[in-house]
Amino acid sequence: MSEKKAVVTFSEDEIIKIKEIILDGEKEEALKMLKTIIKRIEESKNKGLKVGI
């Protein structure tokens, strides 16, 4: 049985924002970011598994 995998890409600005969220300990912002990533991965299931964020 093969495992499905997703590739998630981030822009330079998104990486900086993620780092800021982690370093600042902003739990609500971190949760919001994770929900956005999960939503985009789920939406991509029917379109292929390469996901851009």
mmCIF file of the N, C-alpha and C atoms, coordinates in Angstrom:
data_MODEL
# 
_entry.id   MODEL 
# 
loop_
_atom_site.group_PDB 
_atom_site.id 
_atom_site.type_symbol 
_atom_site.label_atom_id 
_atom_site.label_alt_id 
_atom_site.label_comp_id 
_atom_site.label_asym_id 
_atom_site.label_entity_id 
_atom_site.label_seq_id 
_atom_site.pdbx_PDB_ins_code 
_atom_site.Cartn_x 
_atom_site.Cartn_y 
_atom_site.Cartn_z 
_atom_site.occupancy 
_atom_site.B_iso_or_equiv 
_atom_site.pdbx_formal_charge 
_atom_site.auth_seq_id 
_atom_site.auth_comp_id 
_atom_site.auth_asym_id 
_atom_site.auth_atom_id 
_atom_site.pdbx_PDB_model_num 
ATOM 1   N N  . MET A 1 1  ? 0.846  -1.177 0.000  1.00 0.00 ? 1  MET A N  1 
ATOM 2   C CA . MET A 1 1  ? 0.000  0.000  0.000  1.00 0.00 ? 1  MET A CA 1 
ATOM 3   C C  . MET A 1 1  ? 0.898  1.249  0.000  1.00 0.00 ? 1  MET A C  1 
ATOM 4   N N  . SER A 1 2  ? 0.684  2.144  -0.964 1.00 0.00 ? 2  SER A N  1 
ATOM 5   C CA . SER A 1 2  ? 1.536  3.334  -1.027 1.00 0.00 ? 2  SER A CA 1 
ATOM 6   C C  . SER A 1 2  ? 0.957  4.457  -0.177 1.00 0.00 ? 2  SER A C  1 
ATOM 7   N N  . GLU A 1 3  ? 1.858  5.210  0.392  1.00 0.00 ? 3  GLU A N  1 
ATOM 8   C CA . GLU A 1 3  ? 1.481  6.324  1.253  1.00 0.00 ? 3  GLU A CA 1 
ATOM 9   C C  . GLU A 1 3  ? 1.403  7.593  0.433  1.00 0.00 ? 3  GLU A C  1 
ATOM 10  N N  . LYS A 1 4  ? 0.356  8.391  0.608  1.00 0.00 ? 4  LYS A N  1 
ATOM 11  C CA . LYS A 1 4  ? 0.256  9.674  -0.076 1.00 0.00 ? 4  LYS A CA 1 
ATOM 12  C C  . LYS A 1 4  ? 1.054  10.697 0.717  1.00 0.00 ? 4  LYS A C  1 
ATOM 13  N N  . LYS A 1 5  ? 1.758  11.551 0.001  1.00 0.00 ? 5  LYS A N  1 
ATOM 14  C CA . LYS A 1 5  ? 2.562  12.578 0.646  1.00 0.00 ? 5  LYS A CA 1 
ATOM 15  C C  . LYS A 1 5  ? 2.239  13.922 0.016  1.00 0.00 ? 5  LYS A C  1 
ATOM 16  N N  . ALA A 1 6  ? 2.401  14.964 0.785  1.00 0.00 ? 6  ALA A N  1 
ATOM 17  C CA . ALA A 1 6  ? 2.164  16.310 0.284  1.00 0.00 ? 6  ALA A CA 1 
ATOM 18  C C  . ALA A 1 6  ? 3.424  17.135 0.450  1.00 0.00 ? 6  ALA A C  1 
ATOM 19  N N  . VAL A 1 7  ? 3.666  17.996 -0.517 1.00 0.00 ? 7  VAL A N  1 
ATOM 20  C CA . VAL A 1 7  ? 4.774  18.937 -0.438 1.00 0.00 ? 7  VAL A CA 1 
ATOM 21  C C  . VAL A 1 7  ? 4.165  20.307 -0.216 1.00 0.00 ? 7  VAL A C  1 
ATOM 22  N N  . VAL A 1 8  ? 4.571  20.954 0.856  1.00 0.00 ? 8  VAL A N  1 
ATOM 23  C CA . VAL A 1 8  ? 4.046  22.273 1.175  1.00 0.00 ? 8  VAL A CA 1 
ATOM 24  C C  . VAL A 1 8  ? 5.159  23.282 0.952  1.00 0.00 ? 8  VAL A C  1 
ATOM 25  N N  . THR A 1 9  ? 4.893  24.278 0.128  1.00 0.00 ? 9  THR A N  1 
ATOM 26  C CA . THR A 1 9  ? 5.901  25.307 -0.136 1.00 0.00 ? 9  THR A CA 1 
ATOM 27  C C  . THR A 1 9  ? 5.500  26.602 0.547  1.00 0.00 ? 9  THR A C  1 
ATOM 28  N N  . PHE A 1 10 ? 6.513  27.356 0.968  1.00 0.00 ? 10 PHE A N  1 
ATOM 29  C CA . PHE A 1 10 ? 6.282  28.617 1.662  1.00 0.00 ? 10 PHE A CA 1 
ATOM 30  C C  . PHE A 1 10 ? 7.104  29.713 0.993  1.00 0.00 ? 10 PHE A C  1 
ATOM 31  N N  . SER A 1 11 ? 6.535  30.901 0.907  1.00 0.00 ? 11 SER A N  1 
ATOM 32  C CA . SER A 1 11 ? 7.293  32.040 0.412  1.00 0.00 ? 11 SER A CA 1 
ATOM 33  C C  . SER A 1 11 ? 8.237  32.507 1.514  1.00 0.00 ? 11 SER A C  1 
ATOM 34  N N  . GLU A 1 12 ? 9.199  33.330 1.150  1.00 0.00 ? 12 GLU A N  1 
ATOM 35  C CA . GLU A 1 12 ? 10.151 33.850 2.133  1.00 0.00 ? 12 GLU A CA 1 
ATOM 36  C C  . GLU A 1 12 ? 9.412  34.629 3.230  1.00 0.00 ? 12 GLU A C  1 
ATOM 37  N N  . ASP A 1 13 ? 8.394  35.414 2.853  1.00 0.00 ? 13 ASP A N  1 
ATOM 38  C CA . ASP A 1 13 ? 7.610  36.178 3.832  1.00 0.00 ? 13 ASP A CA 1 
ATOM 39  C C  . ASP A 1 13 ? 6.863  35.268 4.787  1.00 0.00 ? 13 ASP A C  1 
ATOM 40  N N  . GLU A 1 14 ? 6.332  34.161 4.275  1.00 0.00 ? 14 GLU A N  1 
ATOM 41  C CA . GLU A 1 14 ? 5.615  33.212 5.128  1.00 0.00 ? 14 GLU A CA 1 
ATOM 42  C C  . GLU A 1 14 ? 6.557  32.538 6.120  1.00 0.00 ? 14 GLU A C  1 
ATOM 43  N N  . ILE A 1 15 ? 7.758  32.220 5.682  1.00 0.00 ? 15 ILE A N  1 
ATOM 44  C CA . ILE A 1 15 ? 8.738  31.613 6.581  1.00 0.00 ? 15 ILE A CA 1 
ATOM 45  C C  . ILE A 1 15 ? 9.087  32.580 7.706  1.00 0.00 ? 15 ILE A C  1 
ATOM 46  N N  . ILE A 1 16 ? 9.274  33.841 7.363  1.00 0.00 ? 16 ILE A N  1 
ATOM 47  C CA . ILE A 1 16 ? 9.573  34.859 8.377  1.00 0.00 ? 16 ILE A CA 1 
ATOM 48  C C  . ILE A 1 16 ? 8.417  34.975 9.367  1.00 0.00 ? 16 ILE A C  1 
ATOM 49  N N  . LYS A 1 17 ? 7.180  34.972 8.854  1.00 0.00 ? 17 LYS A N  1 
ATOM 50  C CA . LYS A 1 17 ? 6.007  35.066 9.731  1.00 0.00 ? 17 LYS A CA 1 
ATOM 51  C C  . LYS A 1 17 ? 5.927  33.858 10.665 1.00 0.00 ? 17 LYS A C  1 
ATOM 52  N N  . ILE A 1 18 ? 6.191  32.673 10.143 1.00 0.00 ? 18 ILE A N  1 
ATOM 53  C CA . ILE A 1 18 ? 6.160  31.464 10.964 1.00 0.00 ? 18 ILE A CA 1 
ATOM 54  C C  . ILE A 1 18 ? 7.214  31.549 12.064 1.00 0.00 ? 18 ILE A C  1 
ATOM 55  N N  . LYS A 1 19 ? 8.411  31.995 11.711 1.00 0.00 ? 19 LYS A N  1 
ATOM 56  C CA . LYS A 1 19 ? 9.474  32.141 12.710 1.00 0.00 ? 19 LYS A CA 1 
ATOM 57  C C  . LYS A 1 19 ? 9.067  33.132 13.794 1.00 0.00 ? 19 LYS A C  1 
ATOM 58  N N  . GLU A 1 20 ? 8.457  34.245 13.394 1.00 0.00 ? 20 GLU A N  1 
ATOM 59  C CA . GLU A 1 20 ? 8.010  35.246 14.372 1.00 0.00 ? 20 GLU A CA 1 
ATOM 60  C C  . GLU A 1 20 ? 6.968  34.661 15.316 1.00 0.00 ? 20 GLU A C  1 
ATOM 61  N N  . ILE A 1 21 ? 6.023  33.911 14.775 1.00 0.00 ? 21 ILE A N  1 
ATOM 62  C CA . ILE A 1 21 ? 4.983  33.288 15.589 1.00 0.00 ? 21 ILE A CA 1 
ATOM 63  C C  . ILE A 1 21 ? 5.612  32.345 16.612 1.00 0.00 ? 21 ILE A C  1 
ATOM 64  N N  . ILE A 1 22 ? 6.569  31.533 16.155 1.00 0.00 ? 22 ILE A N  1 
ATOM 65  C CA . ILE A 1 22 ? 7.219  30.580 17.048 1.00 0.00 ? 22 ILE A CA 1 
ATOM 66  C C  . ILE A 1 22 ? 8.022  31.296 18.127 1.00 0.00 ? 22 ILE A C  1 
ATOM 67  N N  . LEU A 1 23 ? 8.820  32.272 17.724 1.00 0.00 ? 23 LEU A N  1 
ATOM 68  C CA . LEU A 1 23 ? 9.676  32.969 18.680 1.00 0.00 ? 23 LEU A CA 1 
ATOM 69  C C  . LEU A 1 23 ? 8.888  33.811 19.682 1.00 0.00 ? 23 LEU A C  1 
ATOM 70  N N  . ASP A 1 24 ? 7.771  34.373 19.236 1.00 0.00 ? 24 ASP A N  1 
ATOM 71  C CA . ASP A 1 24 ? 6.948  35.200 20.124 1.00 0.00 ? 24 ASP A CA 1 
ATOM 72  C C  . ASP A 1 24 ? 6.009  34.377 20.988 1.00 0.00 ? 24 ASP A C  1 
ATOM 73  N N  . GLY A 1 25 ? 5.877  33.095 20.702 1.00 0.00 ? 25 GLY A N  1 
ATOM 74  C CA . GLY A 1 25 ? 4.993  32.233 21.481 1.00 0.00 ? 25 GLY A CA 1 
ATOM 75  C C  . GLY A 1 25 ? 3.521  32.595 21.318 1.00 0.00 ? 25 GLY A C  1 
ATOM 76  N N  . GLU A 1 26 ? 3.154  33.079 20.131 1.00 0.00 ? 26 GLU A N  1 
ATOM 77  C CA . GLU A 1 26 ? 1.770  33.474 19.870 1.00 0.00 ? 26 GLU A CA 1 
ATOM 78  C C  . GLU A 1 26 ? 0.942  32.227 19.556 1.00 0.00 ? 26 GLU A C  1 
ATOM 79  N N  . LYS A 1 27 ? 0.327  31.674 20.582 1.00 0.00 ? 27 LYS A N  1 
ATOM 80  C CA . LYS A 1 27 ? -0.396 30.411 20.421 1.00 0.00 ? 27 LYS A CA 1 
ATOM 81  C C  . LYS A 1 27 ? -1.580 30.536 19.472 1.00 0.00 ? 27 LYS A C  1 
ATOM 82  N N  . GLU A 1 28 ? -2.336 31.613 19.561 1.00 0.00 ? 28 GLU A N  1 
ATOM 83  C CA . GLU A 1 28 ? -3.497 31.766 18.672 1.00 0.00 ? 28 GLU A CA 1 
ATOM 84  C C  . GLU A 1 28 ? -3.069 31.911 17.221 1.00 0.00 ? 28 GLU A C  1 
ATOM 85  N N  . GLU A 1 29 ? -2.011 32.680 16.972 1.00 0.00 ? 29 GLU A N  1 
ATOM 86  C CA . GLU A 1 29 ? -1.504 32.846 15.614 1.00 0.00 ? 29 GLU A CA 1 
ATOM 87  C C  . GLU A 1 29 ? -0.952 31.532 15.074 1.00 0.00 ? 29 GLU A C  1 
ATOM 88  N N  . ALA A 1 30 ? -0.272 30.768 15.928 1.00 0.00 ? 30 ALA A N  1 
ATOM 89  C CA . ALA A 1 30 ? 0.273  29.474 15.507 1.00 0.00 ? 30 ALA A CA 1 
ATOM 90  C C  . ALA A 1 30 ? -0.864 28.524 15.123 1.00 0.00 ? 30 ALA A C  1 
ATOM 91  N N  . LEU A 1 31 ? -1.916 28.496 15.918 1.00 0.00 ? 31 LEU A N  1 
ATOM 92  C CA . LEU A 1 31 ? -3.063 27.643 15.624 1.00 0.00 ? 31 LEU A CA 1 
ATOM 93  C C  . LEU A 1 31 ? -3.730 28.068 14.314 1.00 0.00 ? 31 LEU A C  1 
ATOM 94  N N  . LYS A 1 32 ? -3.866 29.361 14.110 1.00 0.00 ? 32 LYS A N  1 
ATOM 95  C CA . LYS A 1 32 ? -4.467 29.887 12.885 1.00 0.00 ? 32 LYS A CA 1 
ATOM 96  C C  . LYS A 1 32 ? -3.633 29.483 11.666 1.00 0.00 ? 32 LYS A C  1 
ATOM 97  N N  . MET A 1 33 ? -2.311 29.575 11.781 1.00 0.00 ? 33 MET A N  1 
ATOM 98  C CA . MET A 1 33 ? -1.417 29.199 10.690 1.00 0.00 ? 33 MET A CA 1 
ATOM 99  C C  . MET A 1 33 ? -1.538 27.713 10.389 1.00 0.00 ? 33 MET A C  1 
ATOM 100 N N  . LEU A 1 34 ? -1.557 26.867 11.422 1.00 0.00 ? 34 LEU A N  1 
ATOM 101 C CA . LEU A 1 34 ? -1.697 25.425 11.215 1.00 0.00 ? 34 LEU A CA 1 
ATOM 102 C C  . LEU A 1 34 ? -3.028 25.070 10.555 1.00 0.00 ? 34 LEU A C  1 
ATOM 103 N N  . LYS A 1 35 ? -4.094 25.733 10.962 1.00 0.00 ? 35 LYS A N  1 
ATOM 104 C CA . LYS A 1 35 ? -5.404 25.485 10.354 1.00 0.00 ? 35 LYS A CA 1 
ATOM 105 C C  . LYS A 1 35 ? -5.388 25.843 8.879  1.00 0.00 ? 35 LYS A C  1 
ATOM 106 N N  . THR A 1 36 ? -4.717 26.936 8.525  1.00 0.00 ? 36 THR A N  1 
ATOM 107 C CA . THR A 1 36 ? -4.610 27.344 7.131  1.00 0.00 ? 36 THR A CA 1 
ATOM 108 C C  . THR A 1 36 ? -3.843 26.312 6.315  1.00 0.00 ? 36 THR A C  1 
ATOM 109 N N  . ILE A 1 37 ? -2.734 25.823 6.868  1.00 0.00 ? 37 ILE A N  1 
ATOM 110 C CA . ILE A 1 37 ? -1.929 24.812 6.171  1.00 0.00 ? 37 ILE A CA 1 
ATOM 111 C C  . ILE A 1 37 ? -2.737 23.537 5.960  1.00 0.00 ? 37 ILE A C  1 
ATOM 112 N N  . ILE A 1 38 ? -3.423 23.076 7.004  1.00 0.00 ? 38 ILE A N  1 
ATOM 113 C CA . ILE A 1 38 ? -4.227 21.850 6.909  1.00 0.00 ? 38 ILE A CA 1 
ATOM 114 C C  . ILE A 1 38 ? -5.350 22.015 5.899  1.00 0.00 ? 38 ILE A C  1 
ATOM 115 N N  . LYS A 1 39 ? -6.012 23.165 5.897  1.00 0.00 ? 39 LYS A N  1 
ATOM 116 C CA . LYS A 1 39 ? -7.104 23.418 4.956  1.00 0.00 ? 39 LYS A CA 1 
ATOM 117 C C  . LYS A 1 39 ? -6.606 23.347 3.518  1.00 0.00 ? 39 LYS A C  1 
ATOM 118 N N  . ARG A 1 40 ? -5.472 23.961 3.250  1.00 0.00 ? 40 ARG A N  1 
ATOM 119 C CA . ARG A 1 40 ? -4.937 23.941 1.886  1.00 0.00 ? 40 ARG A CA 1 
ATOM 120 C C  . ARG A 1 40 ? -4.502 22.550 1.456  1.00 0.00 ? 40 ARG A C  1 
ATOM 121 N N  . ILE A 1 41 ? -3.966 21.765 2.380  1.00 0.00 ? 41 ILE A N  1 
ATOM 122 C CA . ILE A 1 41 ? -3.596 20.387 2.056  1.00 0.00 ? 41 ILE A CA 1 
ATOM 123 C C  . ILE A 1 41 ? -4.841 19.582 1.733  1.00 0.00 ? 41 ILE A C  1 
ATOM 124 N N  . GLU A 1 42 ? -5.892 19.722 2.534  1.00 0.00 ? 42 GLU A N  1 
ATOM 125 C CA . GLU A 1 42 ? -7.132 18.981 2.295  1.00 0.00 ? 42 GLU A CA 1 
ATOM 126 C C  . GLU A 1 42 ? -7.767 19.381 0.978  1.00 0.00 ? 42 GLU A C  1 
ATOM 127 N N  . GLU A 1 43 ? -7.734 20.676 0.645  1.00 0.00 ? 43 GLU A N  1 
ATOM 128 C CA . GLU A 1 43 ? -8.314 21.139 -0.616 1.00 0.00 ? 43 GLU A CA 1 
ATOM 129 C C  . GLU A 1 43 ? -7.551 20.605 -1.820 1.00 0.00 ? 43 GLU A C  1 
ATOM 130 N N  . SER A 1 44 ? -6.285 20.303 -1.628 1.00 0.00 ? 44 SER A N  1 
ATOM 131 C CA . SER A 1 44 ? -5.455 19.851 -2.742 1.00 0.00 ? 44 SER A CA 1 
ATOM 132 C C  . SER A 1 44 ? -5.626 18.370 -3.058 1.00 0.00 ? 44 SER A C  1 
ATOM 133 N N  . LYS A 1 45 ? -6.307 17.626 -2.217 1.00 0.00 ? 45 LYS A N  1 
ATOM 134 C CA . LYS A 1 45 ? -6.416 16.180 -2.401 1.00 0.00 ? 45 LYS A CA 1 
ATOM 135 C C  . LYS A 1 45 ? -6.933 15.808 -3.788 1.00 0.00 ? 45 LYS A C  1 
ATOM 136 N N  . ASN A 1 46 ? -7.884 16.543 -4.311 1.00 0.00 ? 46 ASN A N  1 
ATOM 137 C CA . ASN A 1 46 ? -8.453 16.224 -5.608 1.00 0.00 ? 46 ASN A CA 1 
ATOM 138 C C  . ASN A 1 46 ? -7.687 16.845 -6.770 1.00 0.00 ? 46 ASN A C  1 
ATOM 139 N N  . LYS A 1 47 ? -6.740 17.719 -6.448 1.00 0.00 ? 47 LYS A N  1 
ATOM 140 C CA . LYS A 1 47 ? -6.008 18.426 -7.496 1.00 0.00 ? 47 LYS A CA 1 
ATOM 141 C C  . LYS A 1 47 ? -4.569 17.941 -7.616 1.00 0.00 ? 47 LYS A C  1 
ATOM 142 N N  . GLY A 1 48 ? -4.172 16.962 -6.845 1.00 0.00 ? 48 GLY A N  1 
ATOM 143 C CA . GLY A 1 48 ? -2.777 16.534 -6.762 1.00 0.00 ? 48 GLY A CA 1 
ATOM 144 C C  . GLY A 1 48 ? -2.288 16.897 -5.386 1.00 0.00 ? 48 GLY A C  1 
ATOM 145 N N  . LEU A 1 49 ? -1.092 16.492 -5.037 1.00 0.00 ? 49 LEU A N  1 
ATOM 146 C CA . LEU A 1 49 ? -0.661 16.676 -3.658 1.00 0.00 ? 49 LEU A CA 1 
ATOM 147 C C  . LEU A 1 49 ? 0.414  17.739 -3.463 1.00 0.00 ? 49 LEU A C  1 
ATOM 148 N N  . LYS A 1 50 ? 0.827  18.443 -4.515 1.00 0.00 ? 50 LYS A N  1 
ATOM 149 C CA . LYS A 1 50 ? 1.786  19.522 -4.312 1.00 0.00 ? 50 LYS A CA 1 
ATOM 150 C C  . LYS A 1 50 ? 1.004  20.766 -3.905 1.00 0.00 ? 50 LYS A C  1 
ATOM 151 N N  . VAL A 1 51 ? 1.335  21.307 -2.751 1.00 0.00 ? 51 VAL A N  1 
ATOM 152 C CA . VAL A 1 51 ? 0.549  22.386 -2.164 1.00 0.00 ? 51 VAL A CA 1 
ATOM 153 C C  . VAL A 1 51 ? 1.407  23.625 -2.016 1.00 0.00 ? 51 VAL A C  1 
ATOM 154 N N  . GLY A 1 52 ? 0.887  24.756 -2.472 1.00 0.00 ? 52 GLY A N  1 
ATOM 155 C CA . GLY A 1 52 ? 1.561  26.035 -2.240 1.00 0.00 ? 52 GLY A CA 1 
ATOM 156 C C  . GLY A 1 52 ? 0.820  26.792 -1.153 1.00 0.00 ? 52 GLY A C  1 
ATOM 157 N N  . ILE A 1 53 ? 1.546  27.372 -0.276 1.00 0.00 ? 53 ILE A N  1 
ATOM 158 C CA . ILE A 1 53 ? 0.930  28.141 0.821  1.00 0.00 ? 53 ILE A CA 1 
ATOM 159 C C  . ILE A 1 53 ? 1.201  29.600 0.582  1.00 0.00 ? 53 ILE A C  1 
# 
